[in-house]
């Protein structure tokens, strides 16, 4: 037992123990983090030798007989310390103490009860990243109802594809929001959505600058500010105690290959995973202020809000990350004394491309940790952070997903950071890398897998009574092993390198290549803003080959020419390998991405092959697909 290579022995020993003795480990997390979970002493964990949907026939059940209330754990503090600080593009807008947050949750929960919301009902949020979204979630889960949310930049069909499946009783929404300096009116979409989802009996609308305007055309619409007034100074919440695996959230797959899958997550598993990751892997305490750039439609929002259970101050930002100036988020970090800053690899790359030097322009003395996720963090971004942001910051690239509402690999505050690597496998997570035969491999790329159960596995997929969709999503390749769909490598430091999605790997001459290996090189060139690489199939059947096609988005004013193409190829050849070099390089003015900001390689691949993209409602910029259609350079 112990670490591998240069990994500190202490962490290697702890990780090995955590996956060998899962019941003891997760009980220790409960105790150490102060989770309020009742009846654990007599609870049992069953089926921990099996992976798969956690029903009576397959898969695990955690702490059977234990009970908790998710919201009660997030509302454990009720004092005058700031709980939520909210910003938009105009600066700070609101501050709520823990006591004020609790009182607001009581008010909204009282109204939800009045309109008939109870245990197991669904409440959906079509919301910007504002305090009311957090309050609505807490009020919903305080009653034992199930919360689900998406951001207001979704189109009508994208919302219906998600919420329409789970039939919510109440839709919480904002009449509008501000993005990139523009005021966006949500009321026309709210009207359409409420008509097309018949289960929605009540609309709870957060009013903005048009507070005086009535909404007579929206039946059963209620004003956020005036509902539940009887709750003021009234009785405390009862917090019904519910089974450990009682559903708390419904999350959604990206939906770029069909109707989004609805992943149902349990209260106990979600709470324990988030407490473990925030407290142990991020070293979050009551004295911290944590900010993650996210929307309500991304898993990182759920993760961020769980920081309330630690007693930390949660900082929200609703707006464009580079508006009204490129330094906007760095301004927020400085002014609010943020100690833990979470963002995407793309934002860090954009900061570097924009030439920002926060270590010179901002006082970042409070900033202790930077978290990055959403896509692999390039090697040069590590250099940028330590050179131009802060030399002694803890940079933790983390990776997991909506599927597990948590991380497989993340940070270790006690260990070194190695350029290009995620520091460690998460405690309690039996993560390995497999070759195509299902054999453990090290220092070589392969499939990221998890070989033992963990409590934040989805408790089910919605409308999947026999678990068939669940099994097909994760267990159709390696029996009794969770295959996550990432192409990864376990390093000599016992860290991880993520190369991208395994279903988007490239196969020139039969060699599998992760797309992130190409992006790491291309996006170091100052002329390139971002890129997307796909494999174009040549020929048919098993004898057909694949050629790599690279699309690049250039900085304003840059002209694509042969010398630039030559430098791109040279950069890839010298720093990756000749097999990584694209056969064709094509400039484009935009690249399609999902609502959560992730570039969608699969959609680009489908378009260049003339295949339909099944769900363009999942894209933030579906018009970009036209840029990849019927290109003469790709005719074969």
HELIX and SHEET records of a PDB file:
HELIX    1   1 UNK A    9  UNK A   20  1                                  12    
HELIX    2   2 UNK A   22  UNK A   33  1                                  12    
HELIX    3   3 UNK A   70  UNK A   74  1                                   5    
HELIX    4   4 UNK A   98  UNK A  114  1                                  17    
HELIX    5   5 UNK A  131  UNK A  142  1                                  12    
HELIX    6   6 UNK A  156  UNK A  166  1                                  11    
HELIX    7   7 UNK A  187  UNK A  196  1                                  10    
HELIX    8   8 UNK A  229  UNK A  231  5                                   3    
HELIX    9   9 UNK A  267  UNK A  275  1                                   9    
HELIX   10  10 UNK A  276  UNK A  281  3                                   6    
HELIX   11  11 UNK A  299  UNK A  305  1                                   7    
HELIX   12  12 UNK A  306  UNK A  310  5                                   5    
HELIX   13  13 UNK A  328  UNK A  336  1                                   9    
HELIX   14  14 UNK A  345  UNK A  353  1                                   9    
HELIX   15  15 UNK A  358  UNK A  361  1                                   4    
HELIX   16  16 UNK A  379  UNK A  384  1                                   6    
HELIX   17  17 UNK A  385  UNK A  389  3                                   5    
HELIX   18  18 UNK A  468  UNK A  474  1                                   7    
HELIX   19  19 UNK A  502  UNK A  504  5                                   3    
HELIX   20  20 UNK A  508  UNK A  510  5                                   3    
HELIX   21  21 UNK A  515  UNK A  522  1                                   8    
HELIX   22  22 UNK A  541  UNK A  543  5                                   3    
HELIX   23  23 UNK A  562  UNK A  575  1                                  14    
HELIX   24  24 UNK A  578  UNK A  580  5                                   3    
HELIX   25  25 UNK A  601  UNK A  608  1                                   8    
HELIX   26  26 UNK A  616  UNK A  618  5                                   3    
HELIX   27  27 UNK A  622  UNK A  628  5                                   7    
HELIX   28  28 UNK A  632  UNK A  634  5                                   3    
SHEET    1   A 2 UNK A  44  UNK A  46  0                                        
SHEET    2   A 2 UNK A  61  UNK A  64 -1                                        
SHEET    1   B 2 UNK A  67  UNK A  68  0                                        
SHEET    2   B 2 UNK A 242  UNK A 243 -1                                        
SHEET    1   C 7 UNK A  91  UNK A  97  0                                        
SHEET    2   C 7 UNK A  82  UNK A  88 -1                                        
SHEET    3   C 7 UNK A 313  UNK A 318  1                                        
SHEET    4   C 7 UNK A 289  UNK A 292  1                                        
SHEET    5   C 7 UNK A 340  UNK A 344  1                                        
SHEET    6   C 7 UNK A 369  UNK A 373  1                                        
SHEET    7   C 7 UNK A 394  UNK A 397  1                                        
SHEET    1   D 5 UNK A 146  UNK A 150  0                                        
SHEET    2   D 5 UNK A 122  UNK A 126  1                                        
SHEET    3   D 5 UNK A 170  UNK A 174  1                                        
SHEET    4   D 5 UNK A 202  UNK A 206  1                                        
SHEET    5   D 5 UNK A 221  UNK A 223  1                                        
SHEET    1   E 2 UNK A 176  UNK A 179  0                                        
SHEET    2   E 2 UNK A 182  UNK A 185 -1                                        
SHEET    1   F 3 UNK A 247  UNK A 252  0                                        
SHEET    2   F 3 UNK A 262  UNK A 266 -1                                        
SHEET    3   F 3 UNK A 460  UNK A 461 -1                                        
SHEET    1   G 3 UNK A 399  UNK A 401  0                                        
SHEET    2   G 3 UNK A 406  UNK A 410 -1                                        
SHEET    3   G 3 UNK A 424  UNK A 425 -1                                        
SHEET    1   H 4 UNK A 431  UNK A 434  0                                        
SHEET    2   H 4 UNK A 446  UNK A 450 -1                                        
SHEET    3   H 4 UNK A 482  UNK A 490 -1                                        
SHEET    4   H 4 UNK A 496  UNK A 501 -1                                        
SHEET    1   I 3 UNK A 528  UNK A 538  0                                        
SHEET    2   I 3 UNK A 545  UNK A 554 -1                                        
SHEET    3   I 3 UNK A 584  UNK A 587  1                                        
END                                                                             
